[in-house]
Structure formats: structure tokens, C-alpha cells
């Protein structure tokens, strides 16, 4: 029986009890009649609570996240930086992802983080960095196609992360991991791929995760999309290894 049917049944019970109150009061005692009304009221309250929970579960956002293309997520080895004479190891993670809302309520994204597995078996959480819109040349016309950045506002793209019911958004996200010291801090690379988890969350507390193994691409290919990709996450005061 659905919550709506339960509610109607409870209301019907109360109505019948109210209408036949005078007749029933002659058959049962006042104390028993009072207890019966209290139980009916309690039943109606429980049913109303179930209806609210059912409506919340029915209307809540249902996020679905996927890469836009099969080859639209990659990792790359960046140029090393130097800190106080010590060389660091830097890795970039670039993904073009789409997020859809299959629920009945509009939803605002609150974060889109990447978790990278290192050689020690730990998952390192990375937050997206601000990047310029990636671009690629279009044929021999000299024109260029510009892609949106998730949450990035430009003259071309609004950067809106509000997703209407039944709607979707798409954009690039870029993350960087910089390590030094022991090699256990490096990403766990197996057959040229790094195990990663994308975690997308909304302002309502909803969360969805997607497991992806990021394949490696050369730095030169990443620079075709973002010319200064190896300088984006460079901490102020540091320099690239020549």
C-alpha cells in the first residue's frame, strides 16, 4: 500500500470514528474511547511522516556523473619544480566531465574533487585549480574551439553549476599533485594508468562517486589544450626545473 493510500485510510478511520462517536460511546467506556482516538491520531501522524519522507526521497536530486568522452580524462607528468634546492615531482589530472540531474528538484553543485591513489595505497584528495578554457584548433581555418571549465565564468561561458531537474552541465576540471621525498607519495601507476575517484557533491548533501583509471598523455599534448598547463599549479616563489 502506498503512503497516499495509508493516509486516506487513516483519515477514513478518523471520520468513521467521529461520525459514529455517539453510538460507540454507548458501547465502550469513555476511557477506552479516548484511547482509541489517541491511537488513531498517532497512526495518522506516523502516516503523515511517511508521506513526507516518501516525497523527499521522490523529489531529491539524483546526480549522475560521467566523462564526456572515453578519452577525455588523462594524467600527465609536469615539469618538476625546485624548492630550496630540492626537486619535486608534479602530476596533473585533466578531465572533461558531465553531470546530470535525474531528480525532480533543481540542485547546485558544491564541490567536485578528485581522489588519487598513491603507491602507499592512500587516497589523496585534490581540489580543482583555476584554469583558462581549453582550446583546440578547428581544421585549417585558423579558428579554435573553446571548451567550458566547470564552475569557470568567462565572456563565453556562465560557469553556472546549478542543474535543473532533467538538465545537465559539462566542463573541464584540472587537478595537480606535487610530491617530494619517498616514492610512496607518487601516484600508483599500473600499465600507464592511475586509479582515481571523482567525488561530486551538492548543497543538499547528495554525493556521487565515479571510479576512473586515468591514462597518461604527454605534456606536449596537454599543452595543445592548455598552453601553460605546467605553470598553473606552481606555488608562488617556486621555479620550474630547467
N, C-alpha and C positions, 0 to 999 in steps of 0.2 A: 504494500500500500504506500502511495506517495505521501510526502508531508502535507500536500494540499488536501488530500483525501482524509488524512488524520485530523486536520484542523476542522474540516466540515463535519466529520463525525463527532468531534468533541463539542462543537457548537450545537449540533443537533441534540446531543445528550443533555446539555445545559438547558436548551429550550424546552425539551420534553419535561425535564425536572421542574422547571419554573411553571410551566402551564399546569402540570398535574400536581403542583405542590400541595394544594388544599386537600386533594384526595389522598396523597401519600401521607400527609401529616396525620390523618386519621388512622392510618395503618401502622406507622412506625413512630417511635418516640421522637421528641424534639432533639434529643442528643444524637440519636442515630441519623436523623435528617440533616443536622448540622455537619456531622462527619462526612455524609455523602456529598454535600455541597462542597466541602473543603477538598475532598478527593477529586471532584470534577474540576474544580478551579486549578488544582495542581496539575492535573492531566493536560488542561488547556495551556497552561504556562509552559509545560515541557514541550508540547507540540509546537507552540509558537517559537520556542528556542530552536527546535529542529528545523523549522522553516527558515529562520534567519541564517542558520549555518548552511543549509542547502542553497539558499540564494547567494550567499557569499562564495561558496565553492563553485557554483554555476557561473557567476559573473566575474570571478577573479581572472586577472591576466594569465595567459599561458604562453610563455616565451619559447620560441624555437630559434636556435642559432645554428648557422651552417656557413662554411666558406662559400663565397660567391662562385668560385670556380675550383676545380680539383687541384689546380696548380697555383692557387692564389694565396698560399701560405708557405713561407720559407724562412730558414735561418741563414745567417752569413757570419763569417769571421771578419770583424772590423780591424782596422789598423790599431795596433797597440798604443797605449798612452804611457807616459812616464811620470811617476810621482816620486819626488825626492830621490831620483836616480834609479828607482825600481820600476821595472816594466810590468804593466798589467795586461790581462787578456780580456778582450771585449768581443761580445757576441750580440748581433742584432736579430730581432724576430719581427717579421713583417707579415701581416695577414689582412686580406680583403674579405670582410665578413658581412653577413646579412642577418638581421634579427627581425623576426616576425612575431606578431601578437595574435594568437588564435583565441583569445578570451573575448568576453563581452564588455570589457572595461578598458578604456584608454590607460596607457601606462607610460611612465617616464623612467628611462634608464638612469641608474645612479652610479654604476661602475661597470667596467669591462677590463678585467685583469687577466694576466697570463701567468700560469704556474709552470715553471720549468724544472724538470728533474735533473739533479746533478749526479756526479759519479758516486757520491756517498749515499744515494737513494733518497735524498731530501728533496722536497718540492719548494722552490724559491718563487715567491710571489712578486710579480713585476707589474708596475702601473704604466699605462700608455704615456708616451712622450709626445710633446707638440711637434708636429712635422708639417712641412708645406704640402699642398696637394700633389700626389704623384702624377707624373705625366708620361705619355708615350707618343712618339711621332706617328702621324697618320699618312701612310703611303709615301709618295714622292711630292705631295702638295706643299710640304713645309709646315702644315698645320700640326697641332698637337691635341691629343685627347687628355682632358683633365679629370681625375678621379676625386671623389669626396673623401674627406677624413672624418671618421666617426667622432662627432662632437666638435668638429672644427668649423668655425664660421669664416667664410670668405665672401668676396664680391659675387661669386658664382653659387656657392652653397650656403644654406642657412645654418648648418651644423645642428639642426634640431634632433633631439633624442627622445621626443615624445612620439609614441607609436599608438595610432588609433586602433580601435578594435577591427581586426581583419586587415590591418595595414602592416607595412614593413619598412625598414630603413637599411641602408648599406653604407659601408665606408671602410677605409683603411685604418689600421691601428698598428703602431710601432712600439716595440719594447726593446730594452737593452739590458744586458747583464755584463757587468765588469767584475773580474775576479783577479786575485793575485795569491801568491803562496802555493800551497799544495794543490795538486791536480784534482783532488776530490771535489773542489769547488767548481770545476768546469762542468758544462752540460754533459749529460750522459748520452754520448753519440754512438748509435748502433746502426751499422750499414748506412752511414751518412745521414741518419735521421735523429732528431732529438724528441723524446716523449714530452708532450706539453698538454696542459688542460686550460681551455678558455672558460672563464667564470664570468657570467653576465648576471647582474642584479638590478632590481627595480626599486623604486621608492616604497613600494608596498611590502618589500621584504622577499619577494619571489626571487629565486635563483635557479639558473640552469647552467650546466657544465657540458663541455664538449671535449672529448679526448682526440688529439691530433698528433701525428708524428711529423714534425716539420723537416722537410728535406733541405739539404744545403744547396745554395746557389752562390756563384762567385760574386765578390764585391763589385766587380765591374758591371755585372748585370743589374744589381740592385741600384747602382748609380744611374742606370738608364731611366729608372723611375724617380729616384730622388738623388739629385746631383751631389749633395753634401751629406749623404746619409752617415758617413763615418765621423762627422763632426757634431751630429745632433745631440748625442748624449754625453759629449765631452764636458767634464766638470771644469768650471772656471779655474784658471790657474794651471791647468794641465796642458801638455802638448803631445802631439802625435809622435810616435817613434819614427824617425826618418830611416 
